[in-house]
Amino acid sequence: ETGVTQTPRHLVMGMTNKKSLKCEQHLGHNAMYWYKQSAKKPLELMFVYNFKEQTENNSVPSRFSPECPNSSHLFLHLHTLQPEDSALYLCASRPPGPTTEGYTFGSGTRLTVV
Amino acid sequence: TQLLEQSPQFLSIQEGENLTVYCNSSSVFSSLQWYRQEPGEGPVLLVTVVTGGEVKKLKRLTFQFGDARKDSSLHITAAQPGDTGLYLCAGANTGNQFYFGTGTSLTVIP
């Protein structure tokens, strides 16, 4: 149990489908993140939320839509995805404060777009 | 983008051997972290180094931050199959932005 729970663990969706990824943490962290992990590439930061407010959108296509209803929950809504969007999507959280605080990652959602 | 390059990209060794992986950049970081990611899981934080030249030990793992805070190394003594995984470094700049390295995939053969 890492403290950050992601569901589903695996998702296969067609290019015309709409689906959502869910992330939940009860660590008392106020910053939550979505990262994309593709083969042979560094982790790519997608979105950052601090105290429920989006503070960073790293040039992510609009087919990815994040939602943060409270400090404990984070969603990533997906629609009309492309096959190249297939990847491991990781949610992470951090406490506020100095940069020495590390991320707590979830186990990820393995997404396959067909 | 502040690029962090890790080497080697892949490493396969026998149980009991020693190994070192490297994380290099042309940028200066205020702190640097190492994570291990096992198959099917998310990365797990191993250590954070903050001061140039700092050395931290975690059982058989030794982490070093370069004097100029641009690079780091991870040395594993007497590797075990449980050390198998993807090792990621991540550097933080003064703006509290983190940049992840390209990763080193380690396989320890029993």
Chai-1 contact restraints between the chains, C-beta under 6 A:
chainA,res_idxA,chainB,res_idxB,connection_type,confidence,min_distance_angstrom,max_distance_angstrom,comment,restraint_id
A,P42,B,F100,contact,1.0,0.0,6.0,A-B,restraint_1
A,P42,B,T102,contact,1.0,0.0,6.0,A-B,restraint_2
A,L43,B,F100,contact,1.0,0.0,6.0,A-B,restraint_3
A,L90,B,G42,contact,1.0,0.0,6.0,A-B,restraint_4
A,T99,B,S30,contact,1.0,0.0,6.0,A-B,restraint_5
A,T99,B,S31,contact,1.0,0.0,6.0,A-B,restraint_6
A,T99,B,A92,contact,1.0,0.0,6.0,A-B,restraint_7
A,T99,B,N96,contact,1.0,0.0,6.0,A-B,restraint_8
A,T100,B,S31,contact,1.0,0.0,6.0,A-B,restraint_9
A,T100,B,T48,contact,1.0,0.0,6.0,A-B,restraint_10
A,T100,B,V50,contact,1.0,0.0,6.0,A-B,restraint_11
A,G102,B,Q33,contact,1.0,0.0,6.0,A-B,restraint_12
A,G102,B,L45,contact,1.0,0.0,6.0,A-B,restraint_13
A,G102,B,T48,contact,1.0,0.0,6.0,A-B,restraint_14
A,F105,B,G42,contact,1.0,0.0,6.0,A-B,restraint_15
A,F105,B,P43,contact,1.0,0.0,6.0,A-B,restraint_16
A,G106,B,G42,contact,1.0,0.0,6.0,A-B,restraint_17
A,S107,B,E41,contact,1.0,0.0,6.0,A-B,restraint_18
A,S107,B,G42,contact,1.0,0.0,6.0,A-B,restraint_19
A,G108,B,G42,contact,1.0,0.0,6.0,A-B,restraint_20
